[in-house]
Amino acid sequence: MQIRGIKTTILHYRNNANDPSSIGCNVIMNIYEDRHGTIWVATGTAFQGYDSCGGLNKLNKKTGKFIRYIHHEGDPHSLIDNRVRAIFEDSRGHF
């Protein structure tokens, strides 16, 4: 693909239930690039049948693999829910 003389590559990332380093869900709610250039992807939906997918996903640009941050029952430091709709970084770099 070319945009105004710039060659561009578009990559598609898909959830693979057998690969924990794939994106957590194919339903993307938000994409955010933080101040360090890290790409974060908010995934998940309230629709029935997607209960097990979602979370906050951190992309490793070099490998194309993700680290998933998801809800873990009984862990108060995990996400409250896997349905992540928005990503916000404050002036100190905190999410």
C-alpha positions as CSV (number, residue, x, y, z in Angstrom):
1,M,0.0,0.0,0.0
2,Q,1.2,3.5,-0.7
3,I,0.1,6.7,1.0
4,R,1.3,9.9,-0.6
5,G,4.5,8.4,-1.8
6,I,5.2,6.5,1.5
7,K,5.3,2.7,1.3
8,T,3.2,1.3,4.1
9,T,2.8,-2.3,5.3
10,I,-0.5,-3.2,7.1
11,L,-0.3,-6.1,9.5
12,H,-3.3,-8.1,10.7
13,Y,-3.2,-9.6,14.1
14,R,-5.7,-12.3,15.0
15,N,-6.5,-14.2,18.2
16,N,-5.4,-17.8,18.2
17,A,-6.9,-19.8,21.1
18,N,-3.8,-22.0,21.0
19,D,-1.3,-19.2,21.2
20,P,-1.2,-17.2,24.4
21,S,1.1,-14.6,22.7
22,S,-1.6,-13.7,20.1
23,I,-3.9,-10.8,20.7
24,G,-6.5,-11.5,23.3
25,C,-9.6,-11.0,21.1
26,N,-10.5,-10.1,17.6
27,V,-12.8,-7.4,18.8
28,I,-10.7,-4.2,19.1
29,M,-12.1,-1.4,21.2
30,N,-9.2,1.0,21.3
31,I,-5.5,1.3,20.2
32,Y,-3.1,3.6,22.0
33,E,0.6,4.4,21.6
34,D,2.2,5.5,24.8
35,R,5.0,8.0,25.3
36,H,7.6,5.2,24.9
37,G,6.2,4.1,21.6
38,T,4.6,1.0,23.0
39,I,1.3,-0.1,21.3
40,W,-1.5,-1.1,23.6
41,V,-4.7,-2.6,22.3
42,A,-8.0,-2.7,24.3
43,T,-10.1,-5.7,23.4
44,G,-13.3,-7.5,24.4
45,T,-17.0,-7.1,24.0
46,A,-20.2,-7.5,26.0
47,F,-21.8,-9.6,23.3
48,Q,-22.6,-13.2,24.2
49,G,-20.0,-15.8,23.0
50,Y,-17.0,-13.6,23.6
51,D,-16.9,-14.1,27.4
52,S,-13.4,-15.7,27.4
53,C,-11.7,-13.2,25.2
54,G,-10.5,-9.6,25.8
55,G,-8.2,-7.7,28.1
56,L,-5.4,-5.2,27.6
57,N,-2.7,-6.3,25.1
58,K,0.8,-5.0,24.8
59,L,2.5,-5.4,21.4
60,N,6.1,-6.3,21.1
61,K,6.9,-4.6,17.8
62,K,10.0,-6.7,17.1
63,T,8.3,-10.1,17.5
64,G,4.7,-9.2,16.6
65,K,3.6,-11.0,19.8
66,F,1.4,-9.7,22.6
67,I,1.5,-9.8,26.4
68,R,-2.1,-10.1,27.6
69,Y,-3.3,-8.4,30.8
70,I,-6.5,-10.1,31.8
71,H,-8.8,-10.6,34.8
72,H,-7.8,-13.4,37.2
73,E,-10.4,-14.5,39.7
74,G,-9.1,-13.9,43.2
75,D,-6.2,-11.6,42.1
76,P,-7.0,-8.0,43.2
77,H,-4.1,-6.7,41.1
78,S,-5.5,-8.0,37.8
79,L,-8.0,-6.3,35.6
80,I,-11.5,-6.0,37.0
81,D,-13.0,-7.3,33.7
82,N,-11.7,-8.5,30.4
83,R,-13.9,-6.0,28.5
84,V,-11.5,-3.0,28.0
85,R,-13.0,-0.1,26.1
86,A,-10.6,2.8,26.7
87,I,-6.9,3.4,27.5
88,F,-5.7,6.5,29.3
89,E,-2.2,7.6,30.2
90,D,-1.8,10.5,32.7
91,S,0.9,13.2,32.6
92,R,3.2,11.0,34.7
93,G,2.8,8.0,32.3
94,H,0.5,6.0,34.6
95,F,-2.3,4.0,32.9
